[in-house]
Amino acid sequence: MLAMESIRQWTATVNDLLAPLHAHQCKALALISAAMVQSGRCDSGHVPLMLSTKAKPASGRRRIERVLANPRLVVAQLQRQLTQHLLAGRQGPIILILDETPKGPDLRCMKISLAYRHRAVPLVWECYRPEHPPLPMPKLLWRLCSRVARVLGPQVQPTLLADRGLSWPTLLDAARSLGWHYVLRLQASTRVRFADGSEHPLSELVRCRGDCWLGEDLMAFKKAGWRKTNLVGVWERRCKDRWLLATDLHASYFRCSGYAKRTWCEELHRDEKSQGLNWQRSRVQNPAHAKRLLLLMALATILALSLGAAVLKRGWRKQLESPRQRRLSLFQLGRRWLVLNHHSDTLANLLGRLYLIPP
């Protein structure tokens, strides 16, 4: 359990992230998120064992369940505050990653995350049952992108990345409307129209390993009435499948290295699940409750990444792993530092400052 001074510092930081928020709610979110990082779990059966309170585990469990069921915690408003704080003062290019992750067969989460040091920080999200999304998928993507766009400063230059399962014409339209750059992976069956009027599926342009094809000012998405875009097709010899990318940026092989950062959200999913907070073991299936659980997990992720960044900046990594084998991620560095130094004065000072802002 964290020392009281550390809890006070982390509570103050959470209050800055989510202000204005009632003091009791802020303290509850800080206690639970810190306990999640310490326990490596997010379910109400294990987290209460690490709560920094004198309450018994059964009381702590009821407290967590009340937080998840509290309708006064309006997640959409708190997401806005969180995103505004995380992006405050940022200038120049940033990378936003759109991705969907399942939590078992009955619950899914669509989120936009900020790429950061081979990891990602959740900004906005929606939880829903596969058969009952809150909106039709195109409108849901517009909603999430709009929430992020409302708090972006004029000096920020976002680039949106998305895998082929979500790279719909609607997403391309949203990025253009919001003034964002985009690099979207397309299906091999997507049809392309050339200047001479001929049409071909993308699969015909990159046929075998080692091929690289570039095209600008082409038309794609025939069924949606065509969209003008630049295209990049690459099939690396060591890869199982080709990358077929649509972008508003100059068509070049360099677009592949930019799109490769989309896998950072997969690392976020590992931190949320088997290699971190074990979301897959949670029994929360109600979408509204799951959105609040994701808020707690987002705070836990920010805490772990911030401590991990502090460990790297202060040269403490050698205290946690051998310099000859760098195997711990930024998330795991932060989590281990928290577990090993939960009573130190140094930790209290670190919890009063988010080292991942700015990167």
C-alpha positions as CSV (number, residue, x, y, z in Angstrom):
1,M,0.0,0.0,0.0
2,L,1.1,3.5,-0.7
3,A,2.2,5.9,2.1
4,M,-0.3,8.6,2.9
5,E,2.0,11.4,1.5
6,S,2.2,9.5,-1.9
7,I,-1.6,9.1,-2.0
8,R,-2.0,12.8,-1.3
9,Q,0.3,13.7,-4.2
10,W,-1.3,11.3,-6.6
11,T,-4.8,12.6,-5.6
12,A,-3.7,16.1,-6.3
13,T,-2.4,15.0,-9.7
14,V,-5.7,13.3,-10.5
15,N,-7.5,16.4,-9.5
16,D,-5.4,18.4,-12.0
17,L,-6.1,15.8,-14.7
18,L,-9.9,15.6,-14.2
19,A,-10.8,19.0,-12.6
20,P,-13.4,20.0,-11.7
21,L,-14.3,16.8,-9.8
22,H,-15.7,16.4,-6.3
23,A,-12.9,15.7,-3.7
24,H,-14.4,12.4,-2.6
25,Q,-14.7,11.2,-6.2
26,C,-11.2,12.3,-7.0
27,K,-9.7,10.5,-3.9
28,A,-11.6,7.3,-4.8
29,L,-10.3,7.4,-8.4
30,A,-6.7,8.0,-7.2
31,L,-6.8,5.2,-4.6
32,I,-8.3,2.7,-6.9
33,S,-6.0,3.5,-9.9
34,A,-2.9,3.4,-7.7
35,A,-4.0,0.0,-6.2
36,M,-4.5,-1.3,-9.8
37,V,-0.9,-0.6,-10.6
38,Q,0.4,-2.2,-7.4
39,S,-1.8,-5.3,-7.7
40,G,-1.5,-5.7,-11.5
41,R,-5.2,-6.4,-11.6
42,C,-8.4,-4.3,-12.2
43,D,-11.1,-6.6,-10.8
44,S,-12.8,-5.8,-7.6
45,G,-11.7,-9.1,-6.0
46,H,-7.9,-8.2,-6.0
47,V,-7.7,-4.4,-6.1
48,P,-9.2,-3.9,-2.6
49,L,-6.2,-5.8,-1.1
50,M,-3.9,-2.9,-2.1
51,L,-6.1,0.1,-1.3
52,S,-4.3,2.5,1.0
53,T,-7.1,2.7,3.5
54,K,-7.9,1.0,6.8
55,A,-11.1,-0.4,5.4
56,K,-11.5,-4.2,5.1
57,P,-11.3,-5.8,1.6
58,A,-15.1,-6.3,1.5
59,S,-15.7,-2.6,2.2
60,G,-13.1,-1.7,-0.5
61,R,-14.8,-4.0,-3.0
62,R,-18.1,-2.3,-2.4
63,R,-16.4,1.1,-2.8
64,I,-15.1,0.1,-6.2
65,E,-18.5,-1.2,-7.3
66,R,-20.1,2.0,-6.3
67,V,-17.6,4.0,-8.3
68,L,-18.3,1.9,-11.4
69,A,-22.1,2.3,-11.0
70,N,-22.0,6.0,-10.1
71,P,-23.9,7.9,-12.8
72,R,-22.5,11.2,-11.6
73,L,-19.1,10.2,-13.1
74,V,-19.9,11.3,-16.6
75,V,-17.0,9.7,-18.5
76,A,-17.4,11.8,-21.7
77,Q,-16.8,15.0,-19.6
78,L,-13.8,13.5,-17.8
79,Q,-12.3,12.3,-21.1
80,R,-12.4,15.9,-22.3
81,Q,-10.6,17.1,-19.2
82,L,-8.1,14.3,-19.4
83,T,-7.4,14.9,-23.1
84,Q,-7.1,18.6,-22.6
85,H,-4.6,18.2,-19.8
86,L,-2.5,15.6,-21.7
87,L,-2.3,17.7,-24.8
88,A,-1.9,21.1,-23.2
89,G,1.1,22.9,-24.4
90,R,1.9,20.4,-27.1
91,Q,3.1,21.8,-30.4
92,G,4.1,20.2,-33.7
93,P,3.2,16.6,-34.9
94,I,1.5,14.0,-32.7
95,I,0.3,10.6,-33.6
96,L,-3.3,9.5,-32.8
97,I,-4.1,5.8,-33.0
98,L,-7.7,4.5,-33.6
99,D,-8.3,0.9,-32.6
100,E,-10.9,-1.5,-31.3
101,T,-10.1,-4.2,-28.7
102,P,-12.5,-6.9,-27.4
103,K,-12.9,-7.9,-23.8
104,G,-14.2,-11.4,-24.4
105,P,-17.1,-12.1,-26.8
106,D,-19.6,-9.7,-25.1
107,L,-17.8,-6.4,-24.8
108,R,-15.7,-4.2,-27.1
109,C,-13.9,-0.9,-26.7
110,M,-13.2,1.6,-29.4
111,K,-10.6,4.2,-28.4
112,I,-8.3,6.9,-29.7
113,S,-4.9,6.9,-28.0
114,L,-1.9,9.2,-28.1
115,A,1.3,7.4,-29.2
116,Y,4.1,7.7,-26.6
117,R,7.4,5.9,-26.4
118,H,6.4,2.6,-27.9
119,R,3.2,2.7,-25.8
120,A,-0.1,4.7,-26.1
121,V,-2.1,6.8,-23.6
122,P,-5.9,6.5,-23.9
123,L,-7.7,9.8,-24.7
124,V,-11.3,8.9,-25.6
125,W,-13.2,5.6,-25.7
126,E,-16.6,4.0,-26.0
127,C,-17.6,0.6,-24.6
128,Y,-20.4,-1.4,-26.2
129,R,-21.8,-4.8,-26.9
130,P,-20.9,-6.1,-30.4
131,E,-24.6,-6.3,-31.5
132,H,-25.6,-3.0,-29.9
133,P,-23.1,-0.2,-30.5
134,P,-24.2,3.3,-29.2
135,L,-24.2,4.6,-32.7
136,P,-23.7,3.3,-36.2
137,M,-20.0,2.7,-36.6
138,P,-19.3,5.6,-39.0
139,K,-21.0,8.0,-36.6
140,L,-19.1,6.5,-33.6
141,L,-15.8,7.2,-35.3
142,W,-16.9,10.8,-36.1
143,R,-17.8,11.2,-32.4
144,L,-14.5,10.0,-31.0
145,C,-12.5,12.1,-33.5
146,S,-14.5,15.2,-32.8
147,R,-14.0,14.8,-29.0
148,V,-10.2,14.9,-29.5
149,A,-10.4,17.7,-32.1
150,R,-12.2,20.0,-29.7
151,V,-9.3,20.3,-27.3
152,L,-6.4,20.3,-29.8
153,G,-4.4,23.6,-30.0
154,P,-3.8,25.3,-33.3
155,Q,-0.1,24.4,-33.2
156,V,-0.7,20.7,-33.0
157,Q,-0.4,18.6,-36.2
158,P,-2.2,15.2,-35.7
159,T,-1.6,12.2,-37.9
160,L,-4.3,9.5,-37.5
161,L,-3.4,5.8,-37.9
162,A,-5.9,3.0,-38.2
163,D,-5.8,-0.7,-39.3
164,R,-7.7,-2.0,-42.3
165,G,-10.6,-3.1,-40.2
166,L,-11.5,0.5,-39.5
167,S,-10.1,2.3,-42.5
168,W,-13.5,3.3,-44.0
169,P,-14.2,6.2,-46.3
170,T,-16.0,7.9,-43.3
171,L,-12.7,7.9,-41.4
172,L,-10.9,9.5,-44.3
173,D,-13.6,12.1,-44.5
174,A,-13.4,12.8,-40.8
175,A,-9.7,13.3,-40.9
176,R,-9.9,15.7,-43.8
177,S,-12.8,17.7,-42.2
178,L,-10.8,18.1,-39.0
179,G,-7.6,19.1,-40.8
180,W,-5.7,16.0,-39.7
181,H,-3.2,14.0,-41.6
182,Y,-3.9,10.3,-42.0
183,V,-2.2,7.0,-42.8
184,L,-4.8,4.2,-43.1
185,R,-4.2,0.6,-44.0
186,L,-6.6,-0.6,-46.7
187,Q,-8.0,-4.0,-47.6
188,A,-6.4,-5.7,-50.6
189,S,-9.8,-5.8,-52.4
190,T,-10.1,-2.0,-52.3
191,R,-10.4,-0.7,-55.9
192,V,-8.3,2.1,-57.3
193,R,-9.1,4.2,-60.4
194,F,-6.2,5.7,-62.4
195,A,-6.1,8.9,-64.5
196,D,-6.9,6.9,-67.7
197,G,-10.1,5.6,-66.1
198,S,-8.9,2.0,-65.6
199,E,-9.7,0.3,-62.3
200,H,-7.8,-2.3,-60.4
201,P,-7.9,-3.9,-56.9
202,L,-4.9,-3.0,-54.7
203,S,-3.9,-6.7,-54.6
204,E,-2.9,-6.4,-58.3
205,L,-0.5,-3.6,-57.7
206,V,1.6,-5.4,-55.1
207,R,1.7,-9.0,-56.1
208,C,4.7,-10.6,-54.4
209,R,7.3,-10.1,-51.7
210,G,9.8,-7.3,-52.4
211,D,7.4,-5.2,-54.4
212,C,7.0,-1.5,-53.7
213,W,4.4,0.7,-55.5
214,L,3.7,4.4,-55.0
215,G,0.9,6.5,-56.5
216,E,-0.4,10.0,-56.0
217,D,-3.7,11.7,-56.7
218,L,-5.6,8.5,-57.3
219,M,-9.2,7.6,-56.6
220,A,-10.1,4.8,-54.1
221,F,-13.3,3.4,-52.4
222,K,-15.5,2.8,-55.4
223,K,-18.6,1.8,-53.4
224,A,-18.5,5.1,-51.4
225,G,-18.3,7.2,-54.6
226,W,-14.5,7.5,-54.8
227,R,-12.1,9.4,-52.6
228,K,-9.0,11.2,-53.8
229,T,-5.9,10.0,-51.9
230,N,-2.2,9.0,-52.2
231,L,-1.4,5.3,-52.0
232,V,1.6,3.3,-50.8
233,G,1.9,-0.4,-51.4
234,V,4.8,-2.4,-49.9
235,W,5.4,-6.1,-49.3
236,E,8.6,-6.6,-47.3
237,R,10.3,-9.9,-47.9
238,R,10.2,-10.9,-44.2
239,C,6.5,-10.1,-43.8
240,K,3.5,-12.4,-44.2
241,D,1.3,-9.8,-45.8
242,R,1.6,-6.5,-47.8
243,W,0.9,-3.1,-46.4
244,L,-1.5,-1.0,-48.6
245,L,-1.7,2.5,-47.2
246,A,-3.8,5.5,-48.0
247,T,-2.5,8.9,-47.0
248,D,-2.8,12.6,-47.6
249,L,1.0,12.9,-47.2
250,H,3.5,12.5,-50.0
251,A,3.5,8.8,-51.2
252,S,6.9,7.4,-50.1
253,Y,8.3,4.3,-48.4
254,F,8.8,6.5,-45.3
255,R,5.0,6.3,-44.7
256,C,5.5,2.6,-43.7
257,S,7.8,3.6,-40.8
258,G,5.2,6.1,-39.6
259,Y,2.3,3.6,-39.9
260,A,4.4,1.0,-37.9
261,K,3.7,3.1,-34.8
262,R,0.1,1.8,-34.9
263,T,1.4,-1.3,-33.2
264,W,2.1,0.8,-30.1
265,C,-1.6,0.6,-29.3
266,E,-1.2,-3.2,-29.3
267,E,1.4,-2.7,-26.5
268,L,-1.2,-0.6,-24.7
269,H,-3.7,-3.6,-25.0
270,R,-1.0,-5.8,-23.5
271,D,-0.6,-3.4,-20.6
272,E,-4.3,-3.4,-20.1
273,K,-4.6,-7.2,-20.3
274,S,-2.2,-10.1,-19.8
275,Q,1.0,-8.1,-19.2
276,G,-0.4,-5.4,-16.9
277,L,-3.9,-4.8,-15.4
278,N,-5.5,-8.1,-16.5
279,W,-8.7,-6.5,-17.9
280,Q,-9.7,-9.9,-19.4
281,R,-10.2,-11.2,-15.8
282,S,-12.7,-8.5,-14.9
283,R,-16.4,-9.5,-14.8
284,V,-17.7,-6.0,-15.6
285,Q,-19.9,-6.5,-18.7
286,N,-22.2,-3.5,-18.5
287,P,-20.9,-1.0,-21.1
288,A,-21.6,2.0,-18.8
289,H,-19.7,0.4,-15.9
290,A,-17.0,-0.7,-18.3
291,K,-16.5,3.0,-19.5
292,R,-15.8,4.0,-15.9
293,L,-13.5,1.0,-15.4
294,L,-11.6,2.1,-18.5
295,L,-11.2,5.6,-16.9
296,L,-9.6,4.0,-13.8
297,M,-7.4,1.9,-16.1
298,A,-6.4,5.0,-18.1
299,L,-5.3,6.8,-14.8
300,A,-3.4,3.6,-13.8
301,T,-1.7,3.6,-17.2
302,I,-0.8,7.3,-16.9
303,L,0.6,6.6,-13.5
304,A,2.8,3.6,-14.6
305,L,4.0,5.4,-17.8
306,S,4.8,8.6,-15.8
307,L,6.9,6.6,-13.2
308,G,8.6,4.6,-16.0
309,A,9.5,7.9,-17.8
310,A,10.9,9.2,-14.5
311,V,12.9,6.0,-14.0
312,L,14.5,6.5,-17.4
313,K,15.2,10.2,-17.0
314,R,16.8,9.8,-13.6
315,G,19.0,6.8,-14.6
316,W,17.3,4.3,-12.2
317,R,16.7,1.6,-14.8
318,K,19.7,-0.4,-13.7
319,Q,18.1,-0.8,-10.3
320,L,15.2,-2.7,-11.9
321,E,16.9,-4.8,-14.6
322,S,20.3,-5.8,-15.9
323,P,21.8,-3.3,-18.4
324,R,22.7,-6.3,-20.7
325,Q,19.0,-7.4,-21.0
326,R,16.5,-4.5,-21.6
327,R,13.3,-6.4,-21.4
328,L,11.0,-4.3,-19.2
329,S,8.6,-1.9,-21.0
330,L,8.0,1.7,-19.8
331,F,4.8,0.5,-18.2
332,Q,6.5,-2.4,-16.3
333,L,9.4,-0.1,-15.2
334,G,6.9,2.3,-13.6
335,R,4.9,-0.5,-12.0
336,R,8.0,-2.2,-10.5
337,W,9.3,1.1,-9.2
338,L,5.9,1.7,-7.5
339,V,5.9,-1.7,-5.9
340,L,9.4,-1.6,-4.7
341,N,9.4,2.0,-3.4
342,H,5.8,2.5,-2.3
343,H,6.9,4.0,1.1
344,S,9.8,6.2,-0.1
345,D,9.7,10.0,0.0
346,T,11.1,10.0,-3.6
347,L,7.9,8.3,-4.8
348,A,5.7,11.0,-3.2
349,N,7.7,13.7,-5.1
350,L,7.3,11.8,-8.4
351,L,3.6,11.3,-8.0
352,G,3.2,15.1,-7.8
353,R,4.5,15.5,-11.4
354,L,3.6,13.7,-14.6
355,Y,6.9,13.0,-16.4
356,L,5.1,12.0,-19.6
357,I,3.8,15.5,-20.3
358,P,5.3,16.8,-22.5
359,P,7.2,13.8,-24.1
